Each structure stands twice: as structure tokens, then as C-alpha cells.
């Protein structure tokens, strides 16, 4: 009887583990349908007579984003972007909001590594000195005595947009050998999804 219950519980657990990715895919599609597709069609229906075809809102949104990306990929688009940037920088409150949004978009940019806010994934010593925290180099600065310091952002998990910024010496960090994308996946998944090994520590 005991083996029977162990068998039942084991199969139930396997069923749960098997259905998790399917459920997540379904949830993602439902959210896209509810909060993107329906809202886009609802917005457009105020101005034009449009058929409520499932998925049409997402297709139209992707097409719109493609056109915007195409425009800002050429010289004229970049000039328009520079003009918008210059105007936004002159408006006090908008300057802050625009700056945060710009920094966030640059962080997510993988097309140009030079523009990424997160330059490199590294380890920084924890507060109690008993371990290491995963962080990202975001830039450099000069210390009071002229020494070179690195700005390292240590995000909280699973929300990488909240965290702490440390100013540390280059000798106070460890190179984990992970890409920024690999480190972000680990943080968002609370450590469940991570590289199999620390490739390089020096």
C-alpha cells in the first residue's frame, strides 16, 4: 500500500512538472490576448471600423513597432530622435521620466553592446563577507584620492529593476564569465535558470 501511494504521488508530481510549461504558455497567450490584442482593437475601433479578429491587434502592434524601428534606423529617424531627446532634456519633470525610460531601453538593447547600461556580469562580495552577490558593471568613476572605481548594480530577485548600486575597486569583483542575458535569466528565475558552471573567476 505504501508503494502504491508513493507511485501515485510521484506521478502527480511528474504531471505537475509536465504541465507547468504548458500552463505558462497558455497564461502568456491569454495575457497577450486580454491586455494587448483586445486593447489595440478597442483603441482602433474608435477611429475606424475594424473587424474583431483574434490576434489582429497583436499583428498590427508588431507592424507598428516594425515601422517605428525602421524609421529610427535611418539618418532622418536618428535626427528626429535627437530632436525629441533635446526637447525632453529641457523639461524638468519630463527630463527625469524620459531619462529613466531611455536608460531602461538601453539596458535591454542587445543590438549595440556599447549602449547597454549593463556592461558585464560580475560577482560582488556580500555584506557579511560570507558569499558573493551577482551584479552588473554599469560604469566607472573616480574615488576621492583619484583611484579608479567601478559602479556595480546588484539587482534584487526576481525584479531586476530594483536593487543597490555599489562603488568598488576592480580588485573587489570576480568575473563569473556569464553574459548579461544569462545573469538576467538567473535573477528573474530566482536562480532556477542559470549556467551550469561559473566559467571564469579571476
N, C-alpha and C positions, 0 to 999 in steps of 0.2 A: 504493500500500500504506500509506503514511504517513497519508493522508487517511482510509483505512478504519479504522486504529487510533484516530485522533482521533475519528472518528464513534462507534466502539464505546465508548471511554472516556467520551465526552460523554453518551451515552445511559445508561450505567451510573450516572454521577454524577447525572443527572436522575432516574433510578429510585430512587436512594438518598434524594435530597431529597424525592421524592414520597411515599416510604414512611415517612419519619420521623414525621410527624404521626399516621399510621395506627398505627404501632408504639407510639407514646406513649399513644394512646387505648386500645389493647389492653392495654398494660402497666398503665395506671391501673385498667382494669376487672378485670384479673387480681388486682392487689393488693387492690382493694376486696373481691373475692370471697374471696381467701385470708385476709386479715387482719381483715376486718370481718364479712362475711356469715357465713362458717363459724364464726368465734369467737362471734358473737352467738347463733347457733342452737345451738352446742355448750353455751354457758352456760345457755340457756333449757331445753335438753333435760334438764338435771339436776333441774329442778323440775316441768316439765310435759311431757306427751307432745306433741311438735310435729313436723310434717312437715318434712323437709329439702328445702324448695322453694328453688331457686336465686334469690337476690335478696330472699327474705323477711327475712333478717337485716338487710339494709340498710334495707328499708322500716320494719321495727319500730324500728330505731335512730333513723331520721328522725322517726318518730311520737313516740318517747320524748322526743327533743330538742325537738320542737314543743310538747309538753305542758309540759316544763320552762320553755321560753321564754314560754309563755302564762301560766304560774303567776307567774313573776318579772316579768311585765309589769304586774301589777296592784298595788294598795296592799298587800294581805296578803303577796304574794310578796316585795315590796321590804322589808317589815318582817322577814320570815324571813331574807332575805339580810343585812340589817343585824345581826341577832342572830348569824348564823353568822360574820360579819365580826368582831364584837366578841369572840366566844369565841376565834376563831383568833388575834386580836391579843394574847391573854393567855398563849398557849402559846409558849415561847421558840423551839423549832425549827420548829414548825408556822407560827409567825408569819413566818419568813423564806420558807419554801416557798410559803405562801399569798400572801404579798406579791408574789413573783415571778410566780406564776400570775395574780394579779389584774392586775398591770401588763401582762402579755402579752395578756390578754383585752381590756384597754382599748386596747392598741395596735392590735389587729385590729378594734376596733369602728368601724364606719362609720355607725352609726345616730345617734350623738351626737358630733359633731366636738369638742365641749368636753371630752370624756372621753378623747380619743385621746392616747396618750403622744407620738406623732409629730405635732407641731403643723403643721410646714411643711417642705418640701424646699428645701434651700439648698446652695450651694457654699461650701466652706471651703478656704483655701489649704493646699497640701500642705506636707510637712516641708521640702523643699528649695526651696520657693518658686517652682518651675518650672511649676506647674499647680494644678488645683483638684480637691478630693475632694467627692463627693456625700454629704450628711449630712442629718440631721433635727433641727430645733429641738425639744427636749423640755421646755424650761422656762427660767426666768431666775433670776439670783442677784445678790447684791451683792458687789463687789470689796472689797479691804482699805481703799481710800480712798473707799468709798461709790459707786463708779461702777457703772453697770448692765452686767451681763454676761449672755450667752446661753449656755445649755447645749446643745451640738450633739453629737449622737451620729452618728459616722461608722461605718457597718457594713462588715464585710468581705463579699466576694462569693465564692460565691453564698449564704452563710449570714448573713442579716441580723441574727441574734440574737447574733452575736459582732462586737465592734468596739471603738472607742475613744471616750471622751467628752472633748470639748474645752470649755473656758470661754473664750469670745471676746467681743470688743466687737461691738456691732451693725454697726460700720463695717468689720469684718473678714470679713463674709459677703457673698455675692452671691445675690440672688433669681433662681432659674432659671425661675420661672413654671410649674413642674410640680406636679401634685398628688402627694400622698403615695403613692397607688396606682401612678401612673406611675413614680415613682422606685423603689419597691419592685420593680416588674416588671423594671426595668433592672438592679438589683442582683442579683436572683435569676437572671436570664438572662445574667449576666456581660456585660451591655452589648449583647446581641443584640436584645432587645426594648426599644426606647426611643422617646421622642417624636422627631419628625423635626427639631425645632429647639428651641433654647433660647428660650423665648417672651419672657422679660424678664430683663434683667440690670441691676441698679442698686445 
